[in-house]
Amino acid sequence: MLYIEQQSSDISTLFRKGLITDVIIKSVLLISFMGLIKIYQNQVPVMGISIALLVFSLLLLAIQYVFYRQVAGIEDPLQDTRTLLKNKIDYFYKKYTRAIVIAALTNPLLVLSGFLYYFYLKYGSVRPLDTIDIMVFGSAIALSFVISVAAQFYQYRFHVKQLEESLEELEQDTIDEQMIQTWKQKRVRLVLFAVLALVLGLMIFAYIVILQ
């Protein structure tokens, strides 16, 4: 019982930390887009895009803050373990998937910001883009979102599955040391998958930059 309570609390903390990390990155993006607005003030179309990205990031930031408050609010110490697990599973299935999609949008925003700074440092402005450029940049932005959302959904499903298994084992009273070790091994594999996804994303971004 104690291990399940700890496991449940750890998973909720993990989700909260994920939201905090996303909020921090989006906050940095706000500063980044402010910088782009400043350096592209003589290039009105790019400045307009930067302003739009700033407003969009601010909106996403506000939504993620709401999700953070919700996740923090479901950790009720007065509830028994079974009720708490059921409430968490219900919340994560019904609402948290939207937080994942919003978090995954951070990557395309980072890519866009990076490209705009890259163009400024290399050319002093955004040079005219041909069809190949548009396809390359569009693919990079799309891939950054797909990789991010796939990795986060994989982690999300893994942790929610752990909550479901914990509830099932608790109700059947069949938790043993072997089950605990299995959960720990799965968590190690999850970390390795997350690292692989991060490395792959960085490699794709570096490859696109080298092409320019």
N, C-alpha and C positions, 0 to 999 in steps of 0.2 A: 504493500500500500504506500509506504513512504517513497519508494523508488518511482512509482507512478505519479505521485504528487509532484516530486521533483522534476520528473520528465515533462509533465504538463506545464509546469512553471517555466522550465527551460525553453520549451517550444514557443510559448507566448513571449518570453523575453527575446527570443531570436527574431520573431516577427516584428517586435517593437524596434529592435536594433536595426533591422532591415529598413524600416520606415524612417528611422532617424538618419541613417546613412543617406537615403534617397533625398530627404529634406536638406541635408547639408550640401549634397552635390547640386541640387537645384538652386540652392542659395548662392553657390559659387557661380552657377550659370547666369544668375541674375546680374552679378557683377561683370561677368564676361560679356553679356549682351549690352550692358551699359557702356563698356569699353568700345565695343563694335559701333555703337551709335555715335560715339565721339569720333573715332578714327575714320568713319565713313560718312561724316556729316556733309561732305561735298559730293557724295555719290548717293543721291536721294533714293533711288530704288533699293539699294542695299541697306541704307539706313532705315527705310520703311520696313524691310524684312526683319531687321534686327529689333525694331520696336515691337513688331508683331510677335516675334519669338520671345521677347521679354515679357509681354503681357500673357502669352500662352504659358510660359514657365511659372509665372506668378499664380495663375489659375490652378495649375497642377500642384503647386506647392501648398496652396490653401486646401485642396482636396485631400492631399496626403496627410496634412495635419489633422483633418477630421477623422481619417482612418486610424491615425495613431491614438487619438483620444478614445475611439471605440474599442481598440484592442486593449488598451490599458484598463478600460472600464469593465471588461468581462472577467477580470481576475478578482472574483469576490471571495474573500477568505471565510465568509460565513456559510458558503455553500458546501455541501458534502462533495466528495471527490467524484462520485458518479454524475451528479447534476452538473458540476463544473465542466467535466469532460463533454457531456452532451451539449451544453451551451456553447462551448468553444467549437466543437465540430459543426454545429448548426451555423454559427457565425462565419466560420472560415469558408464553408461551402456557399453560403448565400451572398456574402458581401466582399470577402477579402480578395476574390479573384479580380475584382475591378481595381483594387489597389496594385495588384501585380502588373496589370496592363499599363496603368499610369506610371509605375516605376520603370517599366520597360521603355517608355517614351523618353526617359532621360538619355539613353544611349544615342538615339538619333539627334537629339539636341546637342549633345557633346560633339558628335561628328560634324554637324552643321557649324557649330562655333569654331571647331578646329580648322575646318576648311576655309572659313572666312578670314581667320587670323593668318592661315597659311598663304592665302592669296595676297593679303596685305603685305606680309613680310617679304614675299617673293616678287610681287608685281606692283605693289603700292595701290592696287585696286583689284576688283573682280574682273578678270579679263573675260571677253565674250566666250561663251561656251558653245561648242559644236555638239552634234548629236552623240558622238562617242563620249564626250565629257558628261553630258546629261545622263547617259546610260550608266557610266562608271560611278558617278556620284550618287545617282538614284539607287543603284545596286548596293553601294556601301551603306547608305542610310537604311535601306530595307533590311539588309543583312544584320546591321547593328541592332535593329528592333527584334528581328526574328530570333537571333541568338540569345538576346537578353530575356525575351519572354519565354522561350523554350527552357532556358536554364532555371528561371525563377519558378515556372510552373512545375518543373521536375522536383525542385526542392519543396515547393508548397505541397505537392501531392504526397511526397515522402513523409513530411511531418504530420500532415493530416491523417495519413494512413497509420502513423504511429499512435496518434490519439485514438483512432478507431480500434486498433489492436489492443491498446491499453484498456479501453473501456470493455472490450470483449473479454480480455483475460481477467479483468477485475470482476466482471459479472460471473464468470465461470470459475474464478479462483484457481487459475492454472498457471500463474506466473512463476517461473523458476529461473535459476541462474543461466541456463542455456538460452532462454528467451531474451534475457537481458544482454547477454553477449552477442546475440544475433542483431539486436537493435544497434549496439555499439559498432559492429562491423559495417552495417548498412550506413551508419552516419559517416564513417571514414570514407566509404565509396562516394557518398554524396559530396563531401568536401573536395575529393579528387576531381569529380565531374565539374564542380563550380570553377576550380582552378583551370581546368582544361578549356572551359567555355571562355574564361577571361583571356587566356593566352591566345585562343583562336581569334577573338575579337580584335586584340591588339595587332596580331599578324595581318589581318585583313586591312586594318586602317593603315599600317605601315606600307603595305603593298600598294594601296591606292595612292599614297603620297609619293612613293618612289616612281610611279607611272607618270607623275606630272613634271 
